[in-house]
Amino acid sequence: MKFVVIGNRGSDAGYWVWDGHGWKHVGGWGVEQLFEVASALNIMRESTHLKTPGLAEAAAKSVSEFVSKELGQHLKEGAGVVILG
């Protein structure tokens, strides 16, 4: 199983992958682009706290296409993403 860790906003714009044996740093995301992805993931995470019917879904849906497109450029097909916070 692989794990992907997106680092601090404004860092060197990379992320880390745990492949079961060790950590590998992967670059290639621009700083602004990584900030946008991290912010959109935060919107998805925070939407789980909304209790008004339909509001959580609307908030998550508003960024889900962008998140899928961006993560799809860096993760293999079928990979999952866990949002912690």
KEMARKE-457665 format. One record per residue (C-alpha): residue number from 1; x, y, z. Coordinates in steps of 0.5 Angstrom, whole numbers. Example, Ala and Ser with C-alpha at 12.3 -4.5 7.8 and 13.67 -1.06 7.14 Angstrom:
% KEMARKE-457665
- 1 | 25 | -9 | 16
- 2 | 27 | -2 | 14
END
This chain:
% KEMARKE-457665
- 1 | 0 | 0 | 0
- 2 | 2 | 7 | -2
- 3 | 1 | 13 | 2
- 4 | 2 | 20 | 0
- 5 | 3 | 26 | 4
- 6 | 2 | 33 | 2
- 7 | 7 | 38 | 5
- 8 | 6 | 45 | 8
- 9 | 3 | 50 | 4
- 10 | 9 | 55 | 0
- 11 | 14 | 49 | 1
- 12 | 18 | 47 | -5
- 13 | 12 | 44 | -8
- 14 | 13 | 37 | -7
- 15 | 10 | 31 | -4
- 16 | 12 | 25 | 0
- 17 | 10 | 18 | -2
- 18 | 11 | 12 | 3
- 19 | 12 | 6 | -2
- 20 | 12 | 1 | 4
- 21 | 20 | 1 | 5
- 22 | 21 | 8 | 5
- 23 | 20 | 16 | 4
- 24 | 21 | 18 | -3
- 25 | 20 | 26 | -5
- 26 | 16 | 28 | -11
- 27 | 17 | 35 | -14
- 28 | 13 | 37 | -20
- 29 | 7 | 41 | -17
- 30 | 8 | 49 | -17
- 31 | 7 | 52 | -11
- 32 | 1 | 56 | -12
- 33 | -2 | 50 | -15
- 34 | 0 | 46 | -9
- 35 | -4 | 51 | -5
- 36 | -10 | 51 | -9
- 37 | -10 | 43 | -8
- 38 | -9 | 43 | -1
- 39 | -14 | 49 | 0
- 40 | -19 | 45 | -4
- 41 | -18 | 39 | 0
- 42 | -19 | 43 | 6
- 43 | -26 | 45 | 3
- 44 | -28 | 38 | 2
- 45 | -25 | 36 | 9
- 46 | -29 | 42 | 13
- 47 | -36 | 40 | 9
- 48 | -36 | 34 | 13
- 49 | -38 | 38 | 19
- 50 | -44 | 41 | 15
- 51 | -51 | 39 | 18
- 52 | -56 | 43 | 13
- 53 | -59 | 38 | 8
- 54 | -55 | 38 | 2
- 55 | -50 | 43 | 4
- 56 | -44 | 39 | 5
- 57 | -45 | 35 | -2
- 58 | -46 | 42 | -5
- 59 | -39 | 45 | -2
- 60 | -35 | 38 | -4
- 61 | -38 | 38 | -11
- 62 | -36 | 45 | -12
- 63 | -29 | 43 | -12
- 64 | -29 | 35 | -13
- 65 | -28 | 36 | -21
- 66 | -22 | 40 | -19
- 67 | -19 | 36 | -14
- 68 | -20 | 30 | -18
- 69 | -16 | 33 | -24
- 70 | -10 | 35 | -20
- 71 | -9 | 29 | -16
- 72 | -10 | 25 | -22
- 73 | -4 | 28 | -26
- 74 | 0 | 25 | -20
- 75 | -3 | 19 | -17
- 76 | -4 | 12 | -21
- 77 | -11 | 10 | -23
- 78 | -15 | 7 | -17
- 79 | -11 | 10 | -12
- 80 | -15 | 13 | -6
- 81 | -14 | 19 | -2
- 82 | -15 | 20 | 5
- 83 | -16 | 27 | 8
- 84 | -14 | 28 | 15
- 85 | -15 | 34 | 20
END
